[in-house]
Amino acid sequence: MIQTVVLRVRMSCSALGRRLVACLLNISEARRKDLVETVARSAITDIKGEKREGVTVLNIFNDSDYNRSVITVVANIELIREAVLSACECACSLIDMSVHEGIHPCMGAVDLVPLYPLGEDVGLQDCGEEAQALALTLAERVAGTSAFLFGWADSPQHRGLAQRRKEIGWFGKVLNVSNIKPDIGSQPTRRYGITGVGASPYVMNCNVTIDTQDLALGRSVASAIRESSPGGIPGVQVMALPHEGAVEIACNVESVHGSSSSHGEEQWPNVSIGGQTFCHAPASLITARVAELIKHHGVAIKGTALVGFTPRECRRLAEGAISNGIGEFWKELRRVHM
């Protein structure tokens, strides 16, 4: 069975892949795994309860301490909006932010809806327009929801996610969302909060856990590797959070413009978007930097985890899953790794 699945997902379809878009949907629930899977299934099921062709959920990542899940939805750009909207509507009907508890900052039942182009025939502007339309439609379908826009959906400024989150107080986990002015929708409510919706080159999540409970050390490490710091790693946005009795250096690894050769270190994986080359820092580099910073304190690394996939892995697996009609690919992935 495992060999059959692996063979299937290795099948590629370059024509299919050229118009693929990924959404790493972040919802504020992880402890009720049946609820999270219900949200995931809604992305691949239409209003009649029938399977959506051309859409797959590649992965579901749950973190109980954070009480946050990331659902990786991939489809052709013509199909992605409706699939993600269905998942967002479902999440809004099941998650109440007024009773939410979790370590990770969050401000929305659906906290983040980022669209990432995977194929050569899809540009950032295309994804930005889809993200704007998605945010507008969600506000129309679910009364009381609201959104702030980032990246290529935030036209013409194209402000990044980290900047927009700072502007609305996301990092401080502000409870009084009624003071936030949304870009789309009504004034935020305690039930739904506010959702970040946008488009950008692919962003990986790379979490490095260090074997200490010293949060101050974790924060100093985060500050040292953050892109905005002298000597920081390009494209890395980072927080240090307590996690399962240790400290997690939680990194958003953004794709940056240019090729790996322009960064002078080990080879950085490249992707092409609209004829432009982007690359991202490899997890091995981030792990090595963290290890170097903590070794003088007698602290070791417990492990490194990617939430989901690299851009190339995401496209390759989506091509195989969609061409083989596998909507619930996350289940096949579990079998392969068992």
Residue frames relative to the residue before (quaternion, step in Angstrom):
aa qw qx qy qz dx dy dz
M 1.0000 0.0000 0.0000 0.0000 0.00 0.00 0.00
I 0.6729 0.4953 -0.3032 0.4582 3.59 0.87 -0.97
Q 0.6504 0.5182 -0.3231 0.4518 3.58 0.94 -0.86
T 0.6310 0.5387 -0.3298 0.4505 3.58 1.01 -0.82
V 0.6593 0.5062 -0.3068 0.4636 3.58 0.93 -0.91
V 0.6607 0.5107 -0.3150 0.4510 3.58 0.89 -0.92
L 0.6442 0.5153 -0.3256 0.4619 3.58 0.96 -0.81
R 0.6579 0.5191 -0.3158 0.4448 3.55 0.94 -0.85
V 0.7186 0.4487 -0.2825 0.4500 3.60 0.77 -0.96
R 0.6217 0.5308 -0.3608 0.4489 3.60 1.19 -0.25
M 0.5039 0.6248 -0.4425 0.4000 3.56 1.21 -0.18
S 0.1478 -0.8069 0.5671 0.0743 3.60 -0.85 0.87
C 0.0984 -0.7577 0.6423 0.0605 3.50 -1.28 0.47
S 0.2646 -0.8267 0.4730 0.1512 3.56 0.11 1.31
A 0.6215 0.5402 -0.3493 0.4472 3.60 1.03 -0.72
L 0.6403 0.5157 -0.3111 0.4768 3.57 1.00 -0.84
G 0.7006 0.5150 -0.2759 0.4097 3.57 0.84 -0.99
R 0.5829 0.6374 -0.3706 0.3415 3.59 1.09 -0.58
R 0.7789 0.2998 -0.1726 0.5232 3.63 1.13 -0.48
L 0.3959 0.7388 -0.4661 0.2830 3.57 1.19 0.42
V 0.0998 -0.7507 0.6518 0.0406 3.51 -1.27 0.72
A 0.2158 -0.7678 0.5908 0.1223 3.57 -1.04 0.80
C 0.0922 -0.7454 0.6553 0.0806 3.52 -1.24 0.64
L 0.1607 -0.7598 0.6235 0.0900 3.58 -0.75 1.07
L 0.1365 -0.8521 0.5049 0.0217 3.51 0.30 1.40
N 0.1553 -0.7976 0.5804 0.0526 3.58 -0.66 1.16
I 0.0030 -0.7982 0.6020 -0.0215 3.59 -0.68 1.09
S 0.4746 -0.7065 0.4647 0.2442 3.55 -1.13 0.73
E 0.6082 0.4727 -0.4037 0.4936 3.53 0.58 1.26
A 0.0885 0.7885 -0.6063 0.0531 3.57 -1.01 0.85
R 0.6292 0.5858 -0.3343 0.3863 3.57 1.13 -0.56
R 0.6996 0.3417 -0.2441 0.5782 3.57 1.21 -0.43
K 0.1878 -0.8478 0.4873 0.0924 3.54 0.25 1.30
D 0.5961 0.5533 -0.3734 0.4462 3.59 1.10 -0.55
L 0.6218 0.5282 -0.3326 0.4731 3.59 1.08 -0.73
V 0.6572 0.5133 -0.3179 0.4512 3.58 0.89 -0.91
E 0.6712 0.4841 -0.3038 0.4721 3.60 0.95 -0.82
T 0.5877 0.5525 -0.3673 0.4631 3.59 1.12 -0.55
V 0.6392 0.5068 -0.3168 0.4840 3.59 1.01 -0.82
A 0.6555 0.5156 -0.3147 0.4534 3.58 0.91 -0.89
R 0.6709 0.5021 -0.3059 0.4519 3.61 0.89 -0.89
S 0.6112 0.5661 -0.3639 0.4166 3.59 1.07 -0.63
A 0.5952 0.5665 -0.3628 0.4394 3.61 1.19 -0.46
I 0.7657 0.3489 -0.1758 0.5110 3.59 1.09 -0.67
T 0.6698 0.4365 -0.2881 0.5271 3.59 1.32 0.27
D 0.3496 -0.7561 0.5086 0.2180 3.60 -0.77 0.95
I 0.7602 -0.4108 0.2635 0.4287 3.56 -1.35 0.07
K 0.6673 0.4784 -0.2925 0.4903 3.60 1.23 -0.44
G 0.5491 -0.6273 0.3889 0.3920 3.56 1.28 -0.01
E 0.5447 0.6142 -0.3971 0.4104 3.55 1.27 0.23
K 0.6214 -0.5766 0.3927 0.3565 3.54 -1.19 0.60
R 0.3559 -0.7022 0.5743 0.2246 3.57 -1.00 0.85
E 0.3197 -0.7342 0.5642 0.2012 3.57 -0.77 0.98
G 0.8076 0.3160 -0.2147 0.4492 3.56 -1.11 0.66
V 0.6725 0.4319 -0.2957 0.5232 3.60 1.26 0.26
T 0.0076 0.7958 -0.6055 0.0025 3.58 -1.01 0.77
V 0.2555 -0.6907 0.6459 0.2010 3.53 -1.28 0.52
L 0.2704 -0.8191 0.4896 0.1280 3.56 -0.28 1.28
N 0.8277 -0.0180 0.0944 0.5529 3.56 0.90 -0.88
I 0.1133 -0.7323 0.6635 0.1036 3.53 -1.30 0.54
F 0.0847 -0.7875 0.6103 0.0175 3.56 -0.68 1.13
N 0.0808 -0.8018 0.5919 0.0139 3.58 -0.73 1.11
D 0.0157 -0.7677 0.6397 0.0354 3.56 -1.10 0.69
S 0.3509 -0.7882 0.4717 0.1816 3.55 -0.36 1.29
D 0.6316 0.5265 -0.3413 0.4554 3.61 0.96 -0.81
Y 0.7089 0.4346 -0.2489 0.4966 3.56 0.93 -0.92
N 0.1917 -0.7841 0.5433 0.2307 3.58 1.19 -0.67
R 0.5257 0.5864 -0.3877 0.4790 3.50 0.94 1.09
S 0.0877 -0.7881 0.6082 0.0367 3.57 -1.02 0.82
V 0.1964 -0.7467 0.6239 0.1209 3.53 -1.21 0.65
I 0.1128 -0.7962 0.5943 0.0084 3.55 -0.67 1.19
T 0.2200 -0.8009 0.5474 0.1025 3.59 -0.57 1.18
V 0.0415 -0.7989 0.5981 -0.0468 3.56 -0.41 1.32
V 0.0038 -0.8010 0.5984 -0.0183 3.60 -0.86 0.94
A 0.1654 0.7636 -0.6091 0.1359 3.55 -1.04 0.87
N 0.6543 -0.4343 0.4346 0.4410 3.52 -1.39 0.05
I 0.6055 -0.5952 0.3729 0.3743 3.61 -1.01 0.71
E 0.6308 0.5335 -0.3416 0.4481 3.61 1.12 -0.53
L 0.7385 0.4108 -0.2128 0.4905 3.60 1.20 -0.44
I 0.5553 0.6740 -0.3864 0.2968 3.59 1.11 -0.60
R 0.6408 0.5647 -0.3504 0.3844 3.60 0.89 -0.86
E 0.7079 0.4602 -0.2760 0.4592 3.58 0.76 -1.01
A 0.6250 0.5415 -0.3397 0.4480 3.59 1.03 -0.75
V 0.6991 0.4562 -0.2714 0.4790 3.58 0.86 -0.97
L 0.6107 0.5536 -0.3494 0.4456 3.59 1.01 -0.74
S 0.6439 0.5229 -0.3253 0.4540 3.58 0.93 -0.84
A 0.6543 0.4991 -0.3079 0.4775 3.56 0.99 -0.83
C 0.6484 0.5196 -0.3138 0.4595 3.61 0.97 -0.84
E 0.6444 0.5165 -0.3201 0.4642 3.59 0.94 -0.86
C 0.6528 0.5152 -0.3058 0.4636 3.55 0.96 -0.89
A 0.6610 0.5099 -0.3068 0.4572 3.59 0.90 -0.92
C 0.6570 0.5193 -0.3087 0.4510 3.57 0.96 -0.85
S 0.6656 0.5053 -0.3010 0.4594 3.58 1.09 -0.66
L 0.7603 0.4072 -0.1854 0.4709 3.58 1.18 -0.55
I 0.7428 0.3800 -0.2013 0.5131 3.61 1.16 -0.55
D 0.1304 -0.7822 0.6078 0.0406 3.56 -0.86 1.04
M 0.3308 -0.7884 0.4878 0.1764 3.57 -0.37 1.24
S 0.5752 0.6089 -0.3853 0.3871 3.61 1.14 -0.44
V 0.7517 0.3138 -0.2042 0.5429 3.61 1.21 -0.32
H 0.4042 0.7414 -0.4572 0.2791 3.59 1.26 0.19
E 0.0352 -0.7675 0.6399 0.0170 3.54 -1.13 0.79
G 0.3323 0.7237 -0.5539 0.2429 3.58 -0.99 0.84
I 0.5698 -0.6327 0.4171 0.3178 3.56 -1.18 0.67
H 0.6673 0.5324 -0.3067 0.4209 3.57 0.99 -0.87
P 0.5168 -0.6131 0.4816 0.3536 3.62 -0.99 0.70
C 0.1821 0.7556 -0.6190 0.1123 3.56 -1.11 0.69
M 0.1456 -0.8026 0.5736 0.0745 3.56 -1.19 0.54
G 0.7766 0.2947 -0.1778 0.5276 3.59 1.21 -0.02
A 0.5785 -0.5374 0.4733 0.3906 3.55 -1.20 0.55
V 0.6826 0.1638 -0.1329 0.6997 3.50 1.17 -0.81
D 0.2016 -0.8522 0.4728 0.0977 3.56 -0.14 1.27
L 0.8221 0.0135 0.0472 0.5672 3.58 0.97 -0.82
V 0.0329 -0.7735 0.6327 -0.0159 3.56 -0.99 0.98
P 0.0734 0.8149 -0.5695 0.0786 3.61 0.07 1.25
L 0.1923 -0.7635 0.6054 0.1165 3.59 -0.98 0.84
Y 0.0832 -0.8058 0.5863 -0.0084 3.57 -0.86 1.06
P 0.3645 -0.7200 0.5373 0.2449 3.63 -0.74 0.94
L 0.1890 -0.7883 0.5784 0.0912 3.57 -0.94 0.94
G 0.7599 0.3950 -0.1905 0.4799 3.58 1.10 -0.71
E 0.6486 -0.5616 0.3683 0.3581 3.54 -1.24 0.54
D 0.7170 0.4590 -0.2510 0.4607 3.59 1.11 -0.66
V 0.6437 0.4574 -0.3289 0.5179 3.60 1.26 0.29
G 0.1826 -0.8070 0.5560 0.0789 3.56 -0.77 1.06
L 0.6738 -0.4891 0.3651 0.4165 3.54 -1.32 0.17
Q 0.6165 0.5383 -0.3465 0.4583 3.57 1.08 -0.69
D 0.6134 0.5461 -0.3410 0.4575 3.59 1.03 -0.78
C 0.6940 0.4672 -0.2740 0.4744 3.56 0.87 -0.97
G 0.6175 0.5468 -0.3455 0.4477 3.58 1.07 -0.69
E 0.6542 0.5006 -0.3050 0.4779 3.59 0.98 -0.83
E 0.6406 0.5103 -0.3240 0.4735 3.59 1.02 -0.78
A 0.6509 0.5206 -0.3174 0.4523 3.59 0.96 -0.83
Q 0.6330 0.5212 -0.3300 0.4677 3.59 0.98 -0.81
A 0.6723 0.4942 -0.2920 0.4674 3.57 0.91 -0.96
L 0.6267 0.5402 -0.3320 0.4531 3.57 1.03 -0.78
A 0.6703 0.5012 -0.3008 0.4573 3.59 0.88 -0.95
L 0.6526 0.5160 -0.3090 0.4607 3.59 0.97 -0.85
T 0.6870 0.4861 -0.2859 0.4584 3.57 0.88 -0.93
L 0.6227 0.5328 -0.3474 0.4556 3.60 1.00 -0.74
A 0.6567 0.5074 -0.3103 0.4636 3.59 0.97 -0.85
E 0.6511 0.5043 -0.3106 0.4745 3.59 1.13 -0.64
R 0.7230 0.4589 -0.2501 0.4518 3.58 0.93 -0.89
V 0.7799 0.2115 -0.1146 0.5778 3.60 1.03 -0.73
A 0.2916 -0.7849 0.5253 0.1516 3.56 -0.13 1.31
G 0.7544 0.3547 -0.2782 0.4771 3.56 -0.90 0.96
T 0.5984 0.5386 -0.3770 0.4580 3.60 1.25 -0.12
S 0.0557 -0.7857 0.6161 0.0009 3.54 -1.23 0.57
A 0.1694 -0.8016 0.5698 0.0628 3.56 -1.23 0.43
F 0.1896 -0.6893 0.6720 0.1934 3.48 -1.39 0.37
L 0.3522 -0.7568 0.5251 0.1656 3.56 -1.08 0.82
F 0.0330 -0.7927 0.6086 0.0101 3.56 -1.15 0.64
G 0.7792 0.3301 -0.2439 0.4737 3.53 -1.31 0.27
W 0.8274 -0.2152 0.1670 0.4912 3.56 -1.05 -0.80
A 0.5647 0.5516 -0.4017 0.4643 3.60 1.25 0.01
D 0.6525 0.4823 -0.2905 0.5072 3.57 1.25 -0.48
S 0.0765 0.8358 -0.5320 0.1122 3.54 0.39 1.29
P 0.6219 -0.2202 -0.7503 -0.0430 1.58 -1.90 1.65
Q 0.4866 0.7266 -0.4077 0.2628 3.61 1.25 -0.11
H 0.1545 -0.8227 0.5272 0.1462 3.59 1.10 -0.72
R 0.1634 0.7987 -0.5575 0.1565 3.58 0.90 0.91
G 0.4904 -0.6872 0.4594 0.2762 3.56 -1.00 0.85
L 0.6852 -0.4958 0.3456 0.4066 3.54 -1.30 0.35
A 0.6551 0.5188 -0.3282 0.4404 3.61 0.85 -0.90
Q 0.6545 0.5083 -0.3180 0.4606 3.60 0.95 -0.82
R 0.6762 0.4911 -0.3030 0.4579 3.58 0.86 -0.90
R 0.6353 0.5237 -0.3315 0.4607 3.57 1.04 -0.76
K 0.6295 0.5205 -0.3367 0.4684 3.59 1.00 -0.75
E 0.6585 0.5431 -0.3110 0.4180 3.56 0.93 -0.92
I 0.7608 0.3569 -0.2116 0.4991 3.62 0.98 -0.72
G 0.5554 -0.6486 0.3793 0.3564 3.61 1.24 0.01
W 0.2652 0.8097 -0.4904 0.1832 3.59 1.23 0.40
F 0.6744 0.5208 -0.3140 0.4187 3.60 0.88 -0.89
G 0.6870 0.4537 -0.2819 0.4927 3.58 1.18 -0.49
K 0.3492 -0.7591 0.4725 0.2802 3.56 1.35 0.05
V 0.0070 0.8377 -0.5421 0.0658 3.55 0.78 1.13
L 0.3203 -0.7721 0.5193 0.1774 3.58 -0.79 1.01
N 0.6907 0.4595 -0.2794 0.4835 3.59 1.12 -0.64
V 0.0655 -0.8463 0.5286 0.0067 3.56 0.35 1.26
S 0.5130 0.6705 -0.4148 0.3394 3.59 1.22 -0.30
N 0.6535 0.5149 -0.3169 0.4553 3.60 1.21 -0.38
I 0.5629 0.6059 -0.3816 0.4127 3.59 1.28 -0.16
K 0.2729 -0.7463 0.5846 0.1639 3.57 -0.98 0.87
P 0.2580 -0.7988 0.5218 0.1520 3.61 -0.41 1.17
D 0.5147 -0.6033 0.5033 0.3433 3.55 -1.29 0.31
I 0.7923 0.0961 -0.0059 0.6025 3.55 1.12 -0.77
G 0.7722 0.3582 -0.2623 0.4545 3.56 -1.06 0.78
S 0.6822 -0.4858 0.3710 0.4013 3.51 -1.39 -0.09
Q 0.6970 -0.4133 0.3440 0.4743 3.55 -1.31 0.01
P 0.5336 -0.6585 0.4126 0.3338 3.64 -0.78 0.92
T 0.2381 -0.7630 0.5901 0.1137 3.53 -1.11 0.80
R 0.6255 -0.5388 0.3998 0.3983 3.58 -1.24 0.40
R 0.6179 0.5743 -0.3536 0.4041 3.62 1.04 -0.68
Y 0.8178 0.2532 -0.1069 0.5057 3.58 0.73 -1.07
G 0.2892 -0.7490 0.5376 0.2575 3.60 1.09 -0.63
I 0.5218 -0.5985 0.4831 0.3690 3.56 -1.09 -0.73
T 0.2959 -0.7779 0.5423 0.1147 3.56 -1.05 0.89
G 0.3133 -0.7146 0.5920 0.2016 3.56 -1.04 0.80
V 0.0010 0.7961 -0.6031 0.0490 3.58 -0.72 1.11
G 0.2688 0.7882 -0.5173 0.1972 3.57 -0.74 0.96
A 0.3131 -0.7212 0.5868 0.1938 3.53 -1.36 -0.18
S 0.1394 0.7699 -0.6095 0.1281 3.55 -1.06 0.81
P 0.6248 -0.4293 0.4275 0.4925 3.57 -1.26 -0.10
Y 0.7099 -0.5043 0.2947 0.3936 3.55 -1.19 0.67
V 0.1373 -0.7654 0.6256 0.0624 3.54 -1.10 0.86
M 0.2209 -0.7580 0.6020 0.1188 3.57 -0.80 1.06
N 0.2624 -0.7110 0.6199 0.2034 3.54 -1.29 0.39
C 0.0055 0.7973 -0.5999 0.0660 3.57 -0.59 1.19
N 0.0620 -0.8219 0.5661 -0.0146 3.56 -0.52 1.20
V 0.1173 -0.7863 0.6060 0.0280 3.56 -0.74 1.14
T 0.1887 -0.7965 0.5682 0.0843 3.58 -0.63 1.14
I 0.1483 -0.7875 0.5941 0.0695 3.57 -0.83 1.04
D 0.4914 -0.7187 0.4337 0.2324 3.54 -1.00 0.97
T 0.5383 0.5527 -0.4438 0.4558 3.52 0.44 1.32
Q 0.3349 -0.7038 0.5758 0.2472 3.54 -1.31 0.28
D 0.4473 0.6944 -0.4379 0.3550 3.56 1.33 0.21
L 0.2250 -0.8144 0.5236 0.1096 3.56 -0.05 1.31
A 0.5886 0.5729 -0.3695 0.4346 3.60 1.11 -0.61
L 0.6353 0.5030 -0.3267 0.4866 3.59 1.02 -0.77
G 0.6419 0.5331 -0.3232 0.4464 3.56 0.94 -0.86
R 0.6726 0.4936 -0.2982 0.4637 3.55 0.97 -0.84
S 0.6346 0.5117 -0.3442 0.4658 3.60 1.03 -0.64
V 0.6209 0.5195 -0.3338 0.4829 3.59 1.09 -0.70
A 0.6460 0.5240 -0.3172 0.4555 3.57 0.92 -0.92
S 0.6590 0.5129 -0.3085 0.4556 3.56 0.94 -0.88
A 0.6681 0.5296 -0.3022 0.4264 3.58 0.99 -0.86
I 0.7593 0.3755 -0.2185 0.4845 3.61 0.95 -0.77
R 0.4685 0.6900 -0.4412 0.3313 3.60 1.25 -0.20
E 0.6149 -0.5970 0.3781 0.3500 3.58 -0.98 0.89
S 0.7101 0.4935 -0.2701 0.4234 3.59 0.90 -0.90
S 0.6100 0.5554 -0.3537 0.4408 3.61 1.26 -0.22
P 0.5836 -0.5506 0.4449 0.3979 3.62 -1.14 0.49
G 0.8162 0.1762 -0.1589 0.5269 3.57 -0.72 1.06
G 0.4274 0.7117 -0.4542 0.3233 3.58 1.28 0.15
I 0.5455 -0.6189 0.4587 0.3303 3.56 -1.27 0.32
P 0.4846 -0.6827 0.4573 0.2998 3.62 -0.68 1.04
G 0.8250 0.2496 -0.2006 0.4657 3.54 -0.98 0.93
V 0.6247 0.5601 -0.3428 0.4226 3.61 1.22 -0.19
Q 0.0550 -0.7332 0.6778 -0.0013 3.52 -0.88 1.15
V 0.0016 0.8607 -0.4999 0.0964 3.58 -0.66 1.03
M 0.0984 -0.7447 0.6570 0.0636 3.52 -1.29 0.64
A 0.2576 -0.7071 0.6231 0.2130 3.57 -1.29 0.35
L 0.0058 0.8156 -0.5746 0.0681 3.55 -0.74 1.10
P 0.4926 -0.6126 0.5066 0.3543 3.61 -1.11 0.58
H 0.0781 0.8172 -0.5594 0.1150 3.56 -0.87 0.94
E 0.8558 -0.1447 0.0607 0.4929 3.54 -0.67 1.20
G 0.7452 -0.4296 0.2150 0.4625 3.56 0.85 1.01
A 0.6956 0.3578 -0.2628 0.5648 3.58 1.27 0.25
V 0.4604 -0.6288 0.5182 0.3523 3.58 -1.23 -0.48
E 0.1895 -0.7864 0.5799 0.0971 3.56 -0.89 0.96
I 0.2566 -0.7156 0.6324 0.1487 3.53 -0.97 0.98
A 0.0909 -0.8456 0.5259 -0.0111 3.55 0.00 1.37
C 0.0701 -0.8450 0.5292 -0.0328 3.56 -0.39 1.30
N 0.2078 -0.6720 0.6930 0.1583 3.50 -1.19 0.77
V 0.1326 -0.8065 0.5748 0.0398 3.59 -0.57 1.16
E 0.1687 -0.8221 0.5408 0.0566 3.56 -0.14 1.32
S 0.4516 -0.6334 0.5474 0.3087 3.56 -1.18 0.57
V 0.1681 -0.7991 0.5735 0.0648 3.57 -0.84 1.00
H 0.5875 -0.6069 0.4103 0.3437 3.55 -1.14 0.65
G 0.6794 0.4604 -0.3683 0.4367 3.54 -0.99 0.89
S 0.5253 -0.6229 0.4807 0.3240 3.54 -1.34 0.11
S 0.6923 -0.4921 0.3300 0.4119 3.55 -1.28 0.32
S 0.6069 0.5918 -0.3567 0.3927 3.58 1.08 -0.67
S 0.6338 0.5570 -0.3336 0.4205 3.59 1.18 -0.49
H 0.6952 0.4761 -0.2781 0.4612 3.61 1.25 -0.17
G 0.4254 -0.7984 0.3825 0.1879 3.55 1.31 0.21
E 0.6413 0.4791 -0.3604 0.4787 3.60 1.13 0.38
E 0.7804 -0.2375 0.1936 0.5451 3.58 -1.04 -0.63
Q 0.6957 -0.4934 0.3201 0.4124 3.56 -1.23 0.45
W 0.1945 -0.7662 0.6037 0.1032 3.56 -0.86 1.00
P 0.4866 -0.6710 0.4652 0.3107 3.62 -0.81 0.91
N 0.2548 -0.7803 0.5597 0.1137 3.57 -1.01 0.92
V 0.0387 -0.7490 0.6581 0.0670 3.53 -1.31 0.49
S 0.3049 -0.7407 0.5703 0.1821 3.57 -1.19 0.58
I 0.0017 -0.7835 0.6203 -0.0363 3.57 -0.88 1.02
G 0.8490 -0.0738 0.0195 0.5228 3.55 -0.59 1.14
G 0.7142 -0.4486 0.2502 0.4756 3.57 1.04 0.76
Q 0.6417 0.4822 -0.3316 0.4957 3.61 1.27 0.02
T 0.3742 -0.7322 0.5304 0.2064 3.55 -1.10 0.73
F 0.0344 -0.7640 0.6443 -0.0028 3.54 -1.01 0.95
C 0.0724 -0.7845 0.6127 0.0635 3.56 -1.21 0.44
H 0.2172 -0.7780 0.5753 0.1289 3.57 -1.25 0.33
A 0.5746 -0.5850 0.4461 0.3584 3.55 -1.16 0.64
P 0.4088 -0.7109 0.5092 0.2612 3.62 -0.86 0.88
A 0.6198 -0.5637 0.4024 0.3690 3.56 -1.17 0.64
S 0.6083 0.5741 -0.3528 0.4194 3.58 1.07 -0.71
L 0.6428 0.5155 -0.3218 0.4664 3.59 1.04 -0.76
I 0.6516 0.5126 -0.3144 0.4623 3.58 0.91 -0.91
T 0.6552 0.5139 -0.3059 0.4615 3.58 0.93 -0.91
A 0.6617 0.5124 -0.3068 0.4534 3.58 0.94 -0.88
R 0.6443 0.5159 -0.3240 0.4623 3.59 0.99 -0.82
V 0.6531 0.5052 -0.3165 0.4669 3.58 0.93 -0.88
A 0.6434 0.5332 -0.3206 0.4460 3.59 0.93 -0.91
E 0.6505 0.5243 -0.3087 0.4545 3.57 0.98 -0.88
L 0.6927 0.4967 -0.2757 0.4444 3.58 0.97 -0.87
I 0.7499 0.4151 -0.2263 0.4627 3.61 1.01 -0.71
K 0.5350 0.6666 -0.4122 0.3156 3.59 1.14 -0.45
H 0.6319 0.5398 -0.3321 0.4462 3.61 1.10 -0.62
H 0.6794 0.4492 -0.2825 0.5069 3.59 1.27 -0.27
G 0.5157 -0.6694 0.4002 0.3548 3.58 1.28 0.17
V 0.5244 0.6212 -0.4005 0.4227 3.56 1.22 0.55
A 0.2239 -0.7801 0.5735 0.1110 3.56 -1.04 0.81
I 0.5174 -0.6069 0.5008 0.3364 3.54 -1.32 0.25
K 0.3439 -0.7380 0.5458 0.1980 3.59 -0.96 0.90
G 0.7633 -0.2838 0.2056 0.5427 3.57 1.05 -0.71
T 0.2611 -0.7265 0.6125 0.1698 3.53 -1.37 0.30
A 0.0454 -0.8077 0.5879 -0.0053 3.58 -0.91 0.92
L 0.2605 -0.7165 0.6238 0.1722 3.54 -1.09 0.81
V 0.3031 -0.7169 0.5969 0.1945 3.56 -0.98 0.87
G 0.8050 0.0836 -0.0930 0.5800 3.57 -0.16 1.26
F 0.6690 -0.5139 0.4083 0.3488 3.54 -1.02 -0.89
T 0.5405 -0.5147 0.5153 0.4212 3.51 -1.36 -0.01
P 0.6789 -0.4877 0.3302 0.4384 3.65 -1.18 0.30
R 0.6735 0.4962 -0.3054 0.4549 3.61 0.90 -0.88
E 0.6398 0.5148 -0.3227 0.4706 3.59 1.00 -0.82
C 0.6377 0.5466 -0.3248 0.4350 3.55 0.94 -0.90
R 0.6855 0.4700 -0.2913 0.4736 3.58 0.87 -0.91
R 0.6656 0.5209 -0.3154 0.4314 3.58 0.85 -0.95
L 0.6907 0.4708 -0.2812 0.4713 3.57 0.88 -0.92
A 0.6413 0.5238 -0.3264 0.4559 3.59 1.02 -0.77
E 0.6136 0.5423 -0.3486 0.4560 3.59 0.99 -0.77
G 0.6947 0.4753 -0.2770 0.4634 3.56 0.87 -0.94
A 0.6669 0.5114 -0.3067 0.4468 3.57 0.91 -0.92
I 0.7035 0.4667 -0.2777 0.4584 3.59 0.82 -0.98
S 0.6734 0.4954 -0.3097 0.4529 3.58 0.92 -0.85
N 0.7150 0.3934 -0.2467 0.5227 3.59 1.22 -0.43
G 0.5041 -0.6971 0.3988 0.3177 3.59 1.28 0.24
I 0.4318 0.6915 -0.4695 0.3391 3.60 1.11 0.64
G 0.1742 -0.8087 0.5566 0.0763 3.58 -0.29 1.26
E 0.7484 0.3368 -0.1845 0.5408 3.58 0.94 -0.94
F 0.0102 0.8528 -0.5215 0.0261 3.56 0.74 1.06
W 0.5618 0.6141 -0.4041 0.3793 3.60 1.08 -0.58
K 0.6228 0.5286 -0.3457 0.4617 3.60 1.11 -0.55
E 0.6350 0.5100 -0.3253 0.4805 3.59 1.03 -0.77
L 0.6263 0.5475 -0.3275 0.4481 3.57 1.03 -0.82
R 0.6347 0.5264 -0.3263 0.4621 3.58 1.00 -0.81
R 0.6582 0.5105 -0.3180 0.4527 3.58 0.94 -0.85
V 0.6385 0.5350 -0.3253 0.4476 3.57 1.00 -0.86
H 0.7572 0.3963 -0.2108 0.4745 3.58 0.95 -0.85
M 0.4941 0.6535 -0.4393 0.3687 3.62 1.22 0.01
